[in-house]
Each structure stands twice: as structure tokens, then as C-alpha cells.
């Protein structure tokens, strides 16, 4: 950049200040945008990835077969699955195995959706819930009971779908 004499420098810097103040003045006379949260919940985008859900089939059996593909594909290593074998007396899922323990550490999760894409049965889905804050770290490690739908279709996904 070339050297400028005193007056040129004053003019250039003064123009920059006026340009910035013009932006401020333009916004000064616009009506404020106030979000009435939590009375009115904001709409999220169609592709928003929020809270995780473990879905169920329409008959109430679990979709998760304990394959651990979600664990493998998770870039932040936020998922833990301990698989167990189904027995003829106790059928938890439609596969040979089921997830005896399933945990997602929401402090580590980056909400990328890779777990949802990798799941061969469509057991894990990311919903639209975004209110996930808590005061204790332990409360942000979601266990299987916290992740599972209370009834088939509660997550917003059709329980009769194949994948």
C-alpha cells in the first residue's frame, strides 16, 4: 500500500467510519425482531438434526440389533453399545442380537447424522428437539431408557416403515 499524506488519510478513514455508521443508522429505525421463546417455539429447518431417538417397530419390539455400526461411524466417539443375544424366551428385537446397553454422550456428539445413515434397521433417528441443556454432566449421557420412544411412532417416524 502506498503512503498517503495527511489529508488523503483523513478522507479515506472518515469515509470508512461514515460507511459503518450508515449501516448502524439503517438498522436503528427498523422494528426490532423479538423471539417470544419459550411461549412460541421457533421453526427449525427441514433437515435439522436434533435429539436422538431409538425407534420401535409397530409391535413394540426394538429396531436396534446391536450391530454397532453407529459406534464405528461416529467421528466423535460419542456412542457406546453393548450387544446381547436374543433368546427364544425373551425376544427384544427381530435380529439375533439386541442392544443391552446403549449410551450417547451428548457432550461429545456433533449432530452429524452419520449414526442415522449407518443404521441398517433405521433404529436411530435424529429428531427436531433442540432443548438439550442441563446443569449436570451426568444428565447429558443419554441411556437406552432415555433414548427409546415411549410408544412406536413417538419420534415422528412411521413405525411401519422398513428402514
C-alpha positions in Angstrom: 0.0 0.0 0.0 1.4 3.4 -0.9 1.9 6.2 1.6 -0.8 8.8 1.8 -0.4 12.3 3.0 -2.4 13.6 6.0 -5.5 14.8 4.2 -5.9 11.7 2.0 -5.7 9.5 5.0 -8.3 11.5 6.9 -10.7 11.4 4.0 -10.3 7.6 3.4 -10.6 6.8 7.1 -13.5 9.2 7.6 -15.4 7.6 4.7 -14.9 4.2 6.3 -16.3 5.5 9.6 -19.3 7.1 7.8 -20.0 3.9 5.9 -20.1 1.9 9.2 -22.3 4.5 10.8 -24.7 4.3 7.8 -25.3 0.6 8.5 -26.0 1.4 12.1 -28.4 4.2 11.3 -30.3 2.0 8.7 -30.9 -0.7 11.4 -31.7 1.9 14.1 -35.1 2.8 12.6 -36.2 -0.8 11.8 -38.7 -2.5 14.1 -36.9 -4.9 16.5 -37.2 -8.7 15.9 -38.1 -10.3 19.2 -38.5 -14.1 19.5 -41.1 -14.9 22.1 -39.3 -18.1 23.3 -40.4 -20.4 25.0 -44.1 -19.3 24.5 -43.6 -19.6 20.8 -41.2 -22.2 19.7 -39.1 -21.3 16.6 -39.5 -23.5 13.5 -36.4 -25.5 12.6 -35.2 -26.2 9.1 -36.4 -29.4 7.4 -33.0 -31.0 7.5 -32.3 -30.1 11.2 -30.7 -32.8 13.2 -31.6 -32.7 16.9 -32.2 -35.1 19.7 -31.6 -38.8 19.1 -34.3 -41.4 19.3 -34.2 -45.2 19.4 -37.2 -46.2 17.4 -39.5 -49.3 17.8 -41.4 -51.4 15.3 -45.2 -51.1 15.3 -45.5 -54.3 17.5 -43.2 -52.7 20.2 -40.0 -54.6 19.5 -36.8 -52.7 19.3 -35.3 -51.9 15.9 -31.7 -51.9 17.2 -30.0 -55.2 16.6 -26.7 -54.3 18.4 -24.6 -54.3 15.2 -22.5 -51.4 16.5 -22.2 -49.7 13.1 -23.2 -46.4 14.7 -20.3 -46.8 17.1 -17.9 -47.4 14.2 -19.1 -44.4 12.1 -19.3 -41.8 14.9 -16.5 -39.3 14.4 -16.6 -38.0 17.9 -16.8 -41.5 19.5 -19.9 -40.4 21.5 -21.8 -43.8 21.2 -21.5 -46.9 23.3 -23.3 -50.1 22.6 -23.2 -53.4 24.4 -24.9 -56.1 22.5 -26.5 -59.3 23.9 -28.1 -62.4 22.3 -31.8 -62.8 21.9 -33.2 -65.9 23.4 -36.4 -67.8 22.4 -38.0 -66.9 25.8 -37.0 -63.2 25.6 -37.2 -61.6 22.1 -36.2 -58.0 22.4 -35.5 -57.3 18.7 -36.2 -59.0 15.4 -32.5 -59.9 14.9 -30.2 -62.4 16.6 -28.9 -59.7 19.0 -30.2 -56.6 20.7 -28.6 -53.6 22.4 -28.4 -54.5 26.1 -26.8 -51.1 26.8 -27.0 -48.1 24.5 -25.5 -44.7 25.5 -24.9 -41.4 23.7 -22.7 -38.8 25.3 -24.4 -35.6 24.2 -21.5 -33.5 25.3 -19.3 -35.2 22.6 -22.0 -35.6 19.9 -21.6 -33.2 16.9 -25.1 -34.0 15.5 -23.6 -35.0 12.1 -26.2 -37.7 11.5 -23.7 -40.4 10.5 -25.2 -42.8 13.0 -28.6 -42.4 11.4 -27.3 -43.0 8.0 -25.2 -46.1 9.0 -28.0 -47.9 10.9 -29.2 -50.8 8.7 -32.6 -51.1 10.5 -33.4 -47.4 10.9 -33.3 -47.8 14.7 -31.6 -44.5 15.5 -33.0 -41.2 14.2 -32.3 -37.6 14.9 -35.5 -35.7 15.7 -36.3 -32.0 15.8 -35.9 -31.4 19.5 -33.3 -28.8 20.4 -33.8 -28.2 24.1 -31.0 -30.4 25.4 -29.3 -28.2 28.1 -28.7 -29.4 31.6 -26.7 -28.3 34.7 -25.1 -31.7 35.3 -22.7 -33.6 33.0 -24.2 -37.0 34.1 -27.6 -35.9 32.8 -26.2 -35.4 29.3 -25.1 -39.0 28.9 -28.3 -40.4 27.4 -29.0 -44.1 28.3 -31.2 -46.5 26.4 -34.2 -45.7 28.6 -33.8 -42.0 27.8 -33.4 -42.5 24.1 -36.1 -45.1 23.4 -39.5 -43.9 22.2 -42.3 -44.2 24.8 -44.5 -45.7 22.1 -44.0 -46.7 18.4 -44.0 -43.5 16.3 -43.4 -41.0 19.1 -40.2 -39.7 17.4 -42.3 -38.7 14.4 -41.1 -41.6 12.2 -43.6 -44.1 10.8 -43.2 -47.4 12.9 -44.3 -49.5 9.9 -41.5 -48.3 7.6 -38.9 -50.9 6.6 -35.7 -48.7 7.1 
